[in-house]
Every structure is written in C-alpha cells, then in structure tokens.
Amino acid sequence: MTKVAAAAKPITLQERILQIDHIQARRYSKLTGEALEIASEGIIRHLKACARMDVNPDASAVREIIDDALNGRRVFAEVSNDLLAA
C-alpha cells in the first residue's frame, strides 16, 4: 500500500499574520500603498528569519513592523558577512 502525503495548501500573507495575531492581521488589512509594501516586505523577512532559526514568529515584531510601515520606515536587521559564512 502506497502512502500519499497531502500537499500543503499555500496561504496568503494575510492568513499567515492572522495565525500569529488577529489584532495585527486586522491592522495589516487596513494598510494601502507604500505602507502595505513596506509592511509586507518586513513581515516576509521576519517570517523567513524565524523559519531559518526554527522559532515561532513574534506578534510584537509584526506590530513593530506595521508601526514602522505606517511611519514610512523600512527597518531591517543587519546581516553581517560573518554570519553568512557560518
């Protein structure tokens, strides 16, 4: 008997944020224009970093990313070449 694994259904960024924190998901859904682009990029980077480190995404980090996006700031963690070489 052959076992078949079910493929994971892709979810939207909005749905992923909802899994982290419903309040931030509601705030994210109200963003438009440049603020939406800044927040999306920042949250995606946060999610990728969490996946690399095998930790759960942080609701307070998502809140801070959205706050910064509303103020027109792109804030990203610095990555040194030493960390990339490891």
N, C-alpha and C positions, 0 to 999 in steps of 0.2 A: 504494500500500500504506500502510495506516494503522498507525502505531506506538502501542501502548498501554503506558503506564508502569504498573508494578506498584505497588499501594498499599503503603505501609509498614505492617507489622503492629505494632499498639500492643504495648508491653511493660510489664510491671509494674515498680514501683519496685524490687522485689527483684532482678529480672533486670537492671535498669539498674545497680544497685550492683554486681552480680556482674561486669558488664563493666568496672567501674572497679577493683575489688579483691576477690578472693574471700574474703579474711580478714574484711574489713568486711561483706561480704554475709552471712557466717556469723554475725557478731556482731549484725547488724541483725535477722536471722531469729529470734534469741532474745529480742528485746525484746517487751514486752507493756505494755498500759495506757498511762499518761501518757508513759512513756519512749518508747514506739513513736510516739505522736502528735508529741512534741517532735522526735524524730529525723526523722520523715517530713517534717514541715514545714521543718525546717532543710535537709535534703538536697534537697528540691524547690527551695527558694530558691537553694541553691548551683548546682544544675543549670541553673536559669533564668538566673542571673548568668553562668555560663560560656557558655551559648548566646548571650547578648547580646554578650559580649565575644569570641566566637568562639575560645575556648580550651578545652582538654580539662579535664574535672573532675579535681580533685586528691584522691588517695586519703588523704593526710594530713588534708585538710579534712573529709572524710567521717568519718575516725576521730575527729577532734576533736568533730564534731557529735554522734556517738554517745556519746562520753565525757561531754559536757555533758548530754546527754539522760538518761544514767544517773544523773547528779548532780542532775537536776531543773532544769537551767538552760536557758533559751531564750536563745541568743546569736545576734544578727543584726547584720550590718554596717549601719552608719549610712548613710543616703542623704540627702545634702543637696539642697535645692531647686535649688541652682546646677547640680548635675549633671543634674537632671531637665529643666532649661530648655535645656540644651545640645543 
